[in-house]
Amino acid sequence: MNYDILKDSPLNNQYDFVYLANDHKEVFERFDSAFAAHQAFKLEEYDESELRLFAVWAQMRLSLGWDGGHDHDERRLDAIREVIGHLPELPKEVVAQLWSAAHGLMTWRHTNYAELYRLPLAATARLSYHERRQVLNSTPRWFAQHWKPAWEVLREPVEALLTEPETDDPGAMIRNIMWEDDAFATRMIADHAARLAAPEVLPLLRHWNTATASKPSARWTGRAAESLTPQAAELIKDILGQVIAHREVTLRHPTRDGEWTETVFLRERTAVPLRGMVWTCELIDEPWVTALLGDVAVATGTGIGGSGANARSEMLANAAIGVLARRGGLEVVAQLARVQAKVRKKTILAGVAKTLDAVAEQSGLSPEQLLERTVPTFGLGPDGTRTEHGLRLTLDGVVGFVDPSGKIRKTIPKTVREEHKDLLAELKATAKEIKKALPAERFRIERALATERIWRWREVCEYYLDHPVTGSLGRALIWEILQGPAGRPVLVDGTWELTDPAGRRIQPYPDTPVLLWHPISHSMEEVRGWRDHLMEHGLRQPFKQAFREVYLLTPAEEETLDHSRRFTGHLLRYGQAKALLTGRGWTGMSLGHWGWEYGSDQAEATKELPGGLVAHWGFHLDEGSFERDDLGTVSICVSGDLHFTDDSGRRVPLTEVDPLTLSEVLRDADLAVGVTSTGLDPEGEGEYWQSYGFGDLTETARIRRDALARLLPRLAIADRCTITDRFLRVRGDLRTYRIHLGSGNILMEPNDAYLCIVPRRGSGDPVFLPFEEDGGMLSIVLSKAFLLAADTTIDDPSITRQIRP
């Protein structure tokens, strides 16, 4: 056999064949010698492994060389027929190789399609239907699109292989329409085969399987309307509800040299009928439809693992958003706001923005006004609660019980649960919706702070102070009259006023322009006043406002002109950094080992900003990552320079970037470093770890020190603690410790010996913090301080052997 031709052909370039394996070469050469000597093959004497190899050899014996052709001599065809007569049950991987070999020879101008595919067809017929569909996954579509002459010959036998015989089993009927191509399809058929095969649903299922276009045509929708039944509508609700809860699965595929993995959420054969179900929601006039579509868009629009700039299924996310757009009206806005807060795929967000713009135009509002006017109240009262028949729903998504004496209890009496079962179910469903809405509102309001949005005071009162949901956020923030005083909202005789830390009050006129107060525009004295005020009164803000980090242009950045090196050269945990930045609106951060020569070792994260500006932050892989990751998933990346471009692509000098815009972008970078740096590893080592773990504080760490200075006098361990420039110094009974305020790493006096403590969730005393933390480092520092202040009570041997002499 001419192995040289095979090795140089497209076959070997495209597929990994067993017939080229070294340990099989002797067997192939024996087959070749027998064939050349016109010896008969005694297949009945072969064992199963030899028969498998003979099958592959016989398939490859159909090769007619570079010129291809149609005519095979009878001896080659006899070898195929003979092996079919003795064919063992081949593993699906070997059957797939037979198909690959036939495909390769066909594209190599071999035109005797019936003989070329005789053995692959026979081998496939011995597989289960599930395995047949795995082997032939893309074959019908590929033939139909690219090799129509071959498909004319093969269509009937291929479709026969894929069609299960008619039985009383509804699962078999459904599998003939949609394959068990992934974990979700398998579960869906197992759970709902009988309902899917019912006469009231089956015609619509066949129609759903034709949802292959990017959006439904009027004809498609009309046929769906003709087939839609109440049973089908309920099934759509149940199946799409399972899509929302479904998560991706990692599949491992063994190869001769090891294995390769793939992460699967939905394969296309499953996603297509699901898209048909989503499209059909446009025809269903039920109260659950809009929220369900929002859930589908969020669940399928977010990336693998629930974050990232990609989407689990862009097909389904876009379908859900498209239906929301066509339904229109103000009720869809809250769902689109959730998508904006969670999803980071640009194409999906573009669809959301387009839909919001259209609804806003219909309403005569801006998209921002539309979003704030359509936040649902969930039936909550002004105090953020709803109570009926003793059942009490709160803004934090908890359903409890108020007894006749007015005491609030977590446990709901059995009699109440039974008597008001439907109300309890409704309140629990509403609680879930509240938990989804609050993060979206927090995201939207913080974005307004970062972009200096301006309102009229009456709008603030109506949509941010009186509203039972947004009011919980807006009432905890500082508002500022444009070019005037600032204050926290206080309700006086039914009217909202602003009160500053000194108790001075002002009542803005209804049309007075106001915005959210940002520390970058105010003196340090005023900023300190607000921070002291929050601490003194135990006021917690939904995100950092008074304690917000400010990043002003440095002399070094003035010298570099158009780029900042402030956060260059940090070693970051790649997956965590990518997820964090993606969550804050950055895209494009994609690094890998798949092709350094093509630039896979470099990436640039970008973020679109007000005024047409775009922020760019570079990242690259270090020289050690190749060996460290063993060609697998990237674990660590290195941060590079940060710069800005305008809408023409021109690099913008940093002095021309709006100070607030610059500060917020650098804040993102500082947060990414402060949360994902390898310098935070309590068991780390090396020059970078030493530098970051005990070096100068970033702006985020300095804010942490400022907050800690205000918290410390309130703590039970205050007399044992002292704050220095970079450390919280804690005096224990055995040793004195210095906790770095940037990394949380610990040095012990007097010899600066390193103390390794791995923080545990929930450790340490609960302490009031004036803001919701990013990364939780302040809590980690405090928990370590409480632990070490009482070092004689520590019984963890991993710690005691380090601190005791």
C-alpha positions in Angstrom: 0.0 0.0 0.0 1.3 3.5 -0.8 1.6 5.0 2.7 3.6 7.9 1.3 0.6 9.1 -0.7 -1.6 8.8 2.4 0.8 10.7 4.6 1.0 13.5 2.1 -2.8 13.6 1.3 -5.4 15.8 2.9 -6.6 12.8 4.9 -3.6 12.7 7.2 -3.6 16.5 7.5 -7.1 16.6 8.7 -7.6 13.4 10.7 -5.8 11.3 13.3 -6.1 7.7 11.8 -5.3 4.5 13.7 -3.9 3.1 10.5 -0.8 5.3 10.8 0.0 4.3 14.3 3.4 2.7 14.6 2.2 -0.3 16.6 -0.3 -1.1 13.7 2.2 -0.8 10.9 3.3 -4.4 10.9 -0.4 -5.5 10.7 -1.0 -3.2 7.7 2.1 -4.4 5.9 0.9 -8.0 6.4 -2.4 -7.1 4.8 -0.6 -5.4 2.0 1.7 -8.3 1.3 -1.3 -10.8 1.2 -3.2 -8.5 -1.1 -0.2 -8.1 -3.5 0.3 -11.9 -3.5 -3.4 -12.5 -4.3 -3.8 -14.5 -1.1 -7.2 -15.0 0.4 -8.0 -13.3 3.6 -9.2 -15.7 6.3 -11.2 -13.2 8.3 -12.9 -15.9 10.3 -9.5 -16.6 11.9 -8.9 -12.9 12.9 -9.5 -11.7 16.4 -11.6 -8.6 17.0 -8.7 -6.2 17.1 -7.4 -7.5 13.8 -10.8 -7.3 12.2 -11.0 -3.6 13.2 -7.7 -2.9 11.6 -8.7 -4.8 8.5 -11.8 -2.7 8.2 -9.8 0.5 8.3 -7.2 -1.0 5.9 -9.9 -2.1 3.4 -11.5 1.3 3.5 -8.1 2.9 2.7 -7.5 0.4 -0.1 -10.2 2.2 -2.0 -7.7 5.1 -2.5 -7.0 5.6 -6.2 -4.2 8.0 -5.7 -4.0 11.7 -6.6 -6.1 11.4 -9.8 -9.1 9.8 -8.0 -11.7 8.4 -10.3 -14.8 6.2 -10.3 -13.6 2.6 -11.1 -12.3 0.3 -8.4 -11.1 -3.2 -9.3 -13.2 -6.0 -8.0 -10.5 -7.3 -5.5 -10.7 -4.0 -3.6 -14.5 -4.1 -3.5 -14.4 -7.8 -2.5 -12.2 -6.8 0.5 -14.9 -4.3 1.6 -17.7 -6.8 1.1 -15.8 -9.6 2.9 -15.1 -7.4 6.0 -18.7 -6.3 6.1 -19.7 -10.0 6.3 -17.4 -10.5 9.3 -17.8 -7.0 10.7 -17.5 -6.8 14.5 -19.3 -4.1 16.5 -16.8 -1.2 16.1 -16.4 1.6 18.6 -18.0 4.8 17.4 -14.6 6.4 17.3 -13.4 3.9 14.7 -16.7 4.2 12.7 -16.1 8.0 12.7 -12.7 7.4 11.3 -14.1 5.3 8.5 -16.5 8.1 7.6 -13.6 10.6 7.7 -11.6 8.4 5.4 -14.4 8.2 2.9 -15.0 12.0 3.1 -11.3 12.6 2.5 -11.2 10.3 -0.5 -14.4 11.8 -1.9 -13.0 15.3 -1.7 -9.9 13.8 -3.3 -11.9 13.3 -6.5 -13.1 9.7 -5.8 -16.6 9.6 -7.3 -17.9 6.1 -6.7 -19.9 7.2 -3.8 -21.9 4.0 -3.3 -18.8 1.9 -2.9 -16.8 4.5 -1.1 -19.4 4.7 1.7 -20.5 1.0 1.8 -18.4 0.1 4.8 -19.0 3.3 6.8 -22.8 2.8 6.3 -22.6 -0.9 7.4 -20.4 -0.1 10.4 -22.8 2.7 11.5 -25.8 0.3 11.3 -24.3 -1.7 14.1 -24.3 1.3 16.5 -27.1 2.4 18.8 -29.3 5.3 17.4 -27.7 7.6 19.9 -24.2 6.7 18.7 -25.3 6.9 15.0 -26.3 10.5 15.6 -23.1 11.3 17.3 -21.1 9.9 14.4 -23.3 11.5 11.7 -23.9 14.7 13.5 -23.1 17.2 10.7 -23.0 14.7 7.8 -26.5 15.3 6.3 -26.2 19.1 6.3 -22.6 19.0 5.0 -23.5 16.7 2.1 -26.6 18.7 1.3 -24.7 22.0 1.2 -21.4 21.0 -0.4 -21.6 17.6 -2.1 -25.0 17.3 -3.6 -24.1 14.6 -6.1 -22.9 12.4 -3.3 -26.0 13.3 -1.2 -28.3 12.1 -4.0 -26.7 8.6 -3.6 -26.4 8.6 0.2 -29.5 10.5 1.4 -31.8 7.5 1.6 -29.4 5.1 3.5 -28.2 7.9 5.8 -31.7 9.0 6.7 -32.7 5.4 7.3 -29.8 5.0 9.7 -31.0 8.0 11.7 -34.7 7.1 11.8 -35.8 4.9 14.7 -38.6 2.4 13.9 -42.1 3.4 14.8 -43.0 2.1 18.2 -45.2 3.0 21.1 -42.2 4.8 22.7 -42.8 8.5 22.5 -39.1 9.0 23.2 -38.2 7.3 19.9 -40.7 9.5 18.1 -39.1 12.7 19.5 -35.5 11.5 18.9 -36.4 11.2 15.2 -37.2 14.9 15.3 -34.5 16.3 17.6 -31.5 14.3 18.6 -30.1 13.7 22.0 -27.1 15.9 21.0 -26.3 17.3 24.4 -27.1 16.9 28.0 -30.1 19.3 27.8 -31.7 17.5 24.9 -31.3 14.2 26.7 -32.9 15.5 29.8 -35.7 17.3 27.9 -36.6 14.1 26.0 -36.5 12.1 29.2 -38.7 14.5 31.1 -41.2 15.6 28.4 -41.2 13.0 25.6 -44.9 12.0 26.3 -46.0 15.7 26.3 -43.9 16.5 23.2 -45.3 13.5 21.3 -48.9 14.4 22.2 -51.1 15.3 19.2 -51.6 18.8 20.7 -47.9 19.5 20.6 -46.2 17.3 18.0 -47.0 19.4 14.9 -45.6 22.5 16.7 -42.5 20.6 17.7 -41.8 19.7 14.0 -42.4 23.4 13.2 -40.0 24.5 16.0 -37.3 22.4 14.4 -37.5 24.7 11.3 -36.5 27.8 13.3 -33.2 28.1 11.4 -33.4 31.8 10.4 -32.1 34.6 12.5 -35.7 35.9 13.1 -39.1 34.5 12.4 -40.8 35.3 9.1 -44.5 36.2 9.0 -45.2 32.9 7.4 -43.3 31.0 10.2 -45.2 32.9 12.9 -48.5 32.3 11.2 -48.0 28.5 11.0 -46.9 28.6 14.7 -50.2 30.4 15.6 -52.2 27.8 13.8 -50.6 25.0 15.8 -50.4 26.7 19.2 -52.4 25.0 21.9 -52.7 25.5 25.7 -50.8 22.3 26.2 -47.9 23.6 24.0 -47.9 26.9 25.9 -47.5 25.2 29.2 -44.8 23.0 27.8 -42.9 26.0 26.5 -43.0 27.5 30.0 -41.7 24.3 31.6 -38.9 23.6 29.1 -37.6 27.2 28.9 -37.7 27.2 32.7 -35.2 24.3 32.5 -33.1 26.2 30.1 -32.7 29.0 32.6 -31.4 26.5 35.2 -29.2 24.5 32.8 -25.5 24.9 33.0 -22.7 24.0 30.6 -21.0 20.6 30.7 -17.3 19.8 30.1 -16.8 16.8 27.9 -13.5 14.9 27.7 -12.5 13.1 24.5 -9.7 10.7 24.6 -7.1 10.7 21.8 -4.1 8.6 21.0 -1.8 11.1 22.7 -4.1 12.1 25.7 -7.4 13.9 25.5 -9.1 17.1 24.5 -12.0 18.8 26.2 -14.9 20.9 25.1 -17.5 22.9 27.1 -21.0 22.5 25.8 -24.1 24.4 26.8 -26.4 23.7 23.9 -25.6 22.2 20.5 -27.2 23.8 17.5 -29.6 20.8 17.0 -31.0 21.5 20.4 -30.9 25.3 20.3 -32.9 25.5 17.0 -36.2 24.0 18.4 -35.7 26.0 21.6 -35.4 29.1 19.5 -38.7 28.1 18.0 -40.2 27.9 21.5 -38.9 31.4 22.3 -40.4 32.8 19.1 -43.7 31.2 19.9 -43.8 33.2 23.1 -44.7 36.2 21.0 -48.1 34.6 20.5 -48.8 33.8 24.2 -50.7 36.4 26.1 -49.9 35.3 29.7 -48.3 37.3 32.6 -45.4 34.9 32.9 -44.1 35.4 29.4 -42.1 38.7 29.8 -40.2 37.6 32.9 -39.5 34.2 31.4 -38.0 35.8 28.3 -35.9 38.1 30.5 -34.6 35.0 32.4 -33.8 33.2 29.1 -31.9 36.3 27.8 -29.8 36.6 31.0 -29.1 32.9 31.4 -28.1 32.3 27.8 -26.5 35.7 27.2 -24.0 35.5 30.0 -20.7 33.7 29.4 -19.6 30.2 30.4 -19.6 30.0 34.2 -22.0 33.0 34.4 -19.6 35.7 33.3 -17.4 36.7 30.4 -17.7 38.6 27.2 -19.1 35.6 25.3 -22.6 34.1 25.5 -23.7 30.6 26.5 -26.1 30.7 23.5 -26.2 33.9 21.5 -28.9 32.3 19.4 -31.3 32.0 22.2 -30.4 35.3 23.9 -31.0 37.2 20.7 -34.3 35.3 20.1 -35.6 36.3 23.6 -34.6 39.9 23.1 -36.2 40.0 19.7 -39.5 38.7 21.1 -39.3 41.3 23.9 -38.7 44.0 21.2 -41.7 42.9 19.2 -43.9 42.7 22.3 -42.9 46.2 23.2 -44.4 48.3 25.9 -43.0 49.4 29.2 -43.2 46.0 30.8 -40.2 44.7 28.8 -37.9 47.5 30.0 -37.1 46.0 33.4 -36.1 42.7 31.8 -33.8 44.5 29.3 -32.3 46.4 32.2 -31.4 43.1 33.8 -29.7 42.0 30.5 -27.7 45.2 30.4 -26.5 44.7 33.9 -25.4 41.1 33.5 -24.6 40.4 29.8 -21.3 41.5 28.2 -21.6 40.2 24.7 -21.5 43.3 22.4 -23.9 42.0 19.8 -26.5 41.1 22.4 -26.1 44.5 24.1 -26.5 46.2 20.8 -29.9 44.5 20.4 -30.9 45.6 23.9 -29.9 49.2 23.2 -31.8 49.2 20.0 -34.9 47.9 21.7 -34.7 50.4 24.5 -34.2 53.2 22.0 -37.3 52.1 20.1 -39.5 51.8 23.3 -38.1 55.1 24.6 -38.9 56.9 21.3 -42.5 55.5 21.4 -42.8 56.8 25.0 -41.2 60.2 24.3 -38.4 59.5 26.8 -34.6 59.0 26.8 -33.5 55.4 27.4 -32.2 56.4 30.9 -35.6 57.9 31.7 -37.4 54.9 30.4 -35.3 52.5 32.6 -36.0 54.5 35.8 -39.7 54.9 35.1 -40.3 51.2 34.6 -38.7 49.7 37.7 -41.4 47.4 39.2 -42.6 48.0 42.7 -43.4 44.3 43.3 -46.4 45.4 45.4 -44.1 46.7 48.1 -45.1 49.6 50.3 -43.0 52.7 50.9 -41.1 50.9 53.7 -40.1 48.1 51.3 -42.4 45.5 52.7 -45.7 43.8 51.7 -47.8 42.0 54.3 -51.0 40.0 53.6 -52.6 37.5 56.0 -49.6 37.7 58.2 -47.2 36.7 55.3 -44.5 39.4 55.0 -42.3 40.0 51.9 -39.2 42.3 52.3 -36.9 44.0 49.9 -34.1 41.6 50.7 -36.2 38.8 49.2 -37.3 37.1 52.4 -40.8 35.8 53.1 -41.6 35.7 56.8 -44.6 35.9 59.1 -46.0 38.6 61.4 -47.8 37.1 64.3 -50.9 38.8 65.9 -48.7 40.7 68.4 -46.7 42.2 65.5 -43.6 40.2 66.1 -41.8 39.2 62.9 -40.9 35.5 62.7 -38.9 33.6 60.1 -40.9 30.4 60.5 -44.4 30.4 58.9 -47.0 28.5 60.8 -48.3 25.3 59.0 -51.9 26.5 59.1 -50.9 29.7 57.3 -48.9 27.8 54.7 -51.8 25.6 54.0 -54.6 28.2 54.1 -52.7 30.7 51.9 -50.7 28.3 49.7 -51.3 30.3 46.5 -50.3 33.6 48.1 -47.2 32.1 49.6 -46.2 30.8 46.2 -46.7 34.2 44.7 -44.7 35.9 47.3 -41.8 33.5 47.0 -41.8 34.0 43.2 -41.8 37.7 43.7 -38.9 37.4 46.1 -36.9 35.8 43.4 -37.7 38.7 41.0 -36.7 41.3 43.6 -33.3 39.5 44.0 -32.8 39.8 40.3 -33.9 43.5 40.1 -31.8 45.0 42.9 -28.3 44.2 41.3 -29.5 45.7 38.0 -30.7 48.8 39.7 -27.4 49.1 41.7 -25.5 48.7 38.5 -27.5 51.4 36.7 -27.3 54.0 39.5 -23.5 53.5 39.9 -23.1 54.0 36.1 -25.0 57.3 36.5 -22.6 58.4 39.2 -19.6 57.6 36.9 -21.1 59.5 33.9 -22.4 62.5 35.9 -26.0 62.2 34.8 -28.2 65.1 35.7 -31.8 64.9 36.9 -34.5 67.3 38.0 -35.2 67.1 41.7 -38.8 66.0 41.2 -37.5 63.0 39.1 -35.2 62.0 41.9 -38.0 62.2 44.4 -40.4 60.1 42.3 -38.0 57.5 40.9 -35.2 57.3 43.4 -36.5 58.2 46.8 -40.2 57.4 47.0 -39.9 54.2 45.0 -39.9 51.1 47.3 -37.0 49.4 45.3 -34.7 52.2 44.0 -35.5 54.2 47.1 -33.5 51.7 49.2 -30.5 52.6 47.1 -31.2 56.3 46.4 -31.9 57.3 50.0 -28.5 56.0 51.1 -26.6 58.2 48.6 -25.4 61.8 48.6 -27.1 64.1 46.1 -25.7 67.4 44.9 -27.4 70.5 43.5 -25.6 71.4 40.3 -23.0 73.9 41.3 -24.5 74.0 44.7 -24.7 72.2 48.1 -24.9 68.5 48.7 -26.8 66.3 51.2 -28.4 63.0 52.0 -32.2 62.8 51.4 -34.3 63.3 54.6 -38.1 63.3 54.6 -39.5 66.3 56.5 -43.3 66.7 56.8 -43.8 64.5 53.7 -41.2 66.5 51.6 -37.7 65.4 50.6 -34.9 67.7 51.6 -31.1 67.4 51.5 -29.1 67.5 54.8 -25.4 67.8 55.0 -23.1 66.4 57.8 -23.5 69.6 59.8 -27.3 69.3 59.8 -27.9 72.1 57.4 -31.0 71.4 55.3 -32.1 72.7 51.8 -35.2 71.9 49.9 -34.5 72.0 46.2 -37.2 73.3 43.8 -38.9 70.6 41.7 -37.0 71.6 38.6 -33.6 72.1 40.3 -30.9 70.2 38.4 -29.2 67.6 40.7 -26.6 64.8 40.3 -24.9 62.2 42.4 -22.1 63.6 44.5 -18.6 62.4 43.5 -15.5 63.1 45.7 -13.4 64.0 42.7 -15.1 67.4 42.5 -14.8 68.3 46.2 -12.2 69.2 48.8 -10.6 66.7 51.1 -12.2 68.4 54.0 -15.7 67.9 52.6 -14.9 64.3 51.7 -13.6 63.6 55.2 -16.8 65.2 56.6 -19.0 62.8 54.7 -16.9 59.8 55.6 -17.0 60.7 59.3 -20.8 61.3 59.0 -21.4 57.8 57.5 -19.4 56.1 60.2 -20.8 58.1 63.1 -24.4 57.3 62.1 -23.8 53.7 60.9 -24.9 54.5 57.4 -24.1 51.9 54.7 -24.0 52.9 51.0 -24.9 50.4 48.2 -21.6 51.1 46.6 -18.6 53.3 47.3 -19.5 56.9 47.0 -18.1 58.9 50.0 -15.3 56.3 50.2 -14.8 56.2 46.4 -11.2 56.1 45.2 -10.1 59.1 43.2 -7.2 58.9 40.6 -5.7 62.2 39.6 -3.1 62.6 36.9 0.4 62.0 38.2 3.6 63.7 37.1 4.7 60.3 35.6 1.6 60.2 33.5 2.1 63.8 32.4 5.5 62.8 31.1 4.3 59.7 29.2 1.7 62.0 27.6 -0.8 59.4 26.1 -0.6 56.4 28.3 -0.5 55.3 31.9 1.9 52.8 33.4 0.3 53.0 36.9 -1.0 49.4 36.7 1.6 47.9 34.4 3.6 44.8 35.2 1.2 43.1 37.6 0.7 39.3 37.6 -3.0 38.6 37.7 -5.1 35.5 37.9 -6.3 35.5 34.3 -9.8 33.9 34.6 -10.7 36.0 37.7 -9.3 39.3 36.1 -11.2 38.6 32.9 -14.5 38.0 34.7 -14.1 41.0 36.9 -13.3 43.4 34.0 -16.1 41.9 31.9 -18.5 42.6 34.7 -17.5 46.2 34.6 -18.0 46.6 30.9 -14.6 45.7 29.5 -14.4 43.4 26.4 -11.7 41.8 24.3 -9.5 40.2 27.0 -8.8 36.8 25.4 -5.4 35.1 25.9 -4.4 31.5 25.1 -1.7 29.1 24.1 -3.3 28.1 20.9 -1.1 30.3 18.6 1.5 32.6 20.0 2.7 33.2 16.4 -0.7 34.6 15.7 -0.7 36.8 18.8 -2.7 34.6 21.2 -0.2 35.6 23.9 -1.3 39.3 23.8 -4.7 40.9 24.2 -6.3 44.3 24.8 -9.3 44.9 27.0 -11.4 47.8 25.9 -14.2 49.8 27.4 -16.5 52.3 25.6 -16.8 55.6 27.5 -18.9 58.8 27.3 -18.1 61.2 24.5 -16.9 58.5 22.1 -13.8 57.7 24.0 -12.5 54.1 24.4 -10.1 52.9 27.1 -7.5 50.3 26.2 -5.6 48.1 28.7 -3.0 45.7 27.4 -2.2 42.2 28.7 0.3 39.5 27.8 1.5 36.1 28.8 4.9 35.9 30.5 7.7 33.5 29.4 6.9 31.0 32.1 3.2 30.6 31.3 3.9 28.0 28.6 5.4 25.6 31.0 3.2 26.6 34.0 0.0 25.9 32.1 1.2 22.9 30.2 -0.6 24.3 27.1 -3.9 24.3 29.0 -6.0 27.2 30.1 -4.1 30.4 30.9 -3.7 30.8 34.6 -1.7 34.1 35.0 -1.4 37.1 32.8 0.7 40.3 33.0 -0.9 43.7 32.9 0.4 46.4 30.5 -0.1 50.0 29.7 -3.4 51.8 29.6 -4.4 54.4 27.0 -7.4 56.1 25.4 -8.6 56.7 21.8 -11.3 58.9 20.4 -14.0 58.0 17.9 -11.4 58.4 15.0 -9.0 56.0 16.7 -6.5 58.7 17.6 -4.6 58.3 20.9 -5.8 61.0 23.3 -3.3 62.7 25.6 -4.2 61.9 29.2 -4.5 65.7 29.9 -7.4 65.8 27.5 -9.4 63.0 29.1 -12.1 64.2 31.5 -10.8 63.8 35.0 -13.8 61.8 36.2 -13.6 59.5 33.2 -9.9 58.9 33.8 -10.5 58.3 37.5 -13.2 55.7 36.9 -11.2 53.8 34.3 -8.1 53.7 36.6 -10.4 52.6 39.4 -11.4 49.6 37.4 -7.8 48.8 36.8 -6.9 49.2 40.5 -9.9 47.0 41.5 -8.7 44.3 39.0 -5.2 44.3 40.5 -6.4 44.5 44.1 -8.7 41.5 43.7 -6.8 39.2 41.3 -3.1 39.9 41.8 -1.0 36.8 42.6 0.6 39.0 45.3 -2.5 38.3 47.4 -1.6 34.6 47.5 -0.9 33.8 51.2 1.4 31.0 50.1 3.1 33.0 47.3 6.8 33.7 46.7 9.0 35.5 44.3 10.1 39.1 43.6 6.6 40.3 42.4 4.8 38.7 45.4 7.2 40.3 47.8 6.9 43.7 46.1 3.1 43.7 45.9 2.5 41.9 49.2 4.4 44.4 51.3 4.9 47.4 49.0 3.3 50.8 48.6 -0.4 51.1 48.8 -2.6 51.7 45.8 -5.5 54.2 45.9 -7.9 51.4 46.8 -5.7 50.3 49.7 -5.4 53.9 50.9 -9.2 54.2 51.0 -9.2 50.9 53.0 -6.7 52.5 55.4 -9.0 55.6 55.7 -12.0 53.4 56.4 -10.1 51.3 58.9 -8.9 54.4 60.8 -12.6 55.4 61.3 -13.6 51.8 62.2 -10.8 51.1 64.7 -12.0 53.2 67.7 -15.3 51.2 67.6 -13.6 47.8 67.8 -13.1 45.7 70.9 -9.4 45.3 69.9 -8.8 49.0 69.4 -6.3 49.2 72.2 -4.2 46.5 70.6 -4.1 48.0 67.1 -2.1 50.8 65.4 -2.3 52.0 61.8 1.0 52.9 60.1 1.6 54.0 56.5 1.1 50.5 55.0 0.2 48.2 57.9 -2.3 47.5 60.6 -0.1 46.7 63.6 -1.7 44.2 66.0 -0.3 43.3 69.4 -1.0 39.8 70.5 0.1 38.1 73.7 2.7 35.9 71.9 3.8 38.2 69.1 3.2 41.5 67.4 1.9 41.4 63.8 1.8 43.8 60.9 -1.0 43.2 58.4 -0.4 44.8 55.0 -3.4 46.9 54.1 -3.1 46.1 50.4 -2.6 42.4 50.3 -3.6 41.2 53.8 -0.2 39.5 54.1 1.4 39.4 57.6 4.8 40.0 59.0 5.7 39.2 62.6 8.0 41.4 64.8 10.8 41.6 65.6 12.4 39.8 62.7 9.7 40.3 60.0 9.1 36.6 59.7 6.2 35.9 57.3 3.0 34.4 58.8 0.9 32.4 56.4 -2.8 32.4 57.2 -5.3 31.3 54.6 -8.6 33.2 55.2 -11.7 31.2 55.8 -15.2 32.2 54.7 -17.2 33.7 57.6 -14.2 34.0 59.9 -13.8 37.0 62.2 -16.2 39.2 64.1 -18.9 40.9 62.0 -18.1 44.6 61.7 -20.1 47.4 60.2 -18.6 48.7 56.9 -19.9 51.9 55.3 -20.1 50.5 51.8 -20.5 47.2 50.0 -17.0 45.9 49.4 -15.3 45.1 46.1 -13.2 42.1 46.8 -13.7 41.9 50.6 -10.1 42.7 51.6 -11.1 45.0 54.4 -13.1 42.2 56.0 -10.1 39.9 55.5 -7.8 42.4 57.3 -10.2 42.8 60.2 -10.8 39.0 60.6 -7.0 38.5 60.8 -6.7 41.3 63.3 -9.3 39.8 65.6 -7.7 36.4 65.3 -4.1 37.6 66.1 -5.1 40.0 68.9 -6.2 36.8 70.8 -3.3 34.7 69.5 -3.1 32.6 72.7 -6.5 31.1 71.9 -5.6 30.0 68.4 -5.6 26.2 68.1 -5.0 25.8 64.4 -1.7 23.9 64.2 -0.9 25.4 60.8 -0.8 28.8 62.6 0.5 27.9 66.1 3.6 26.3 64.8 4.5 29.6 63.1 3.7 32.0 66.0 5.0 30.0 68.9 8.7 29.9 69.7 
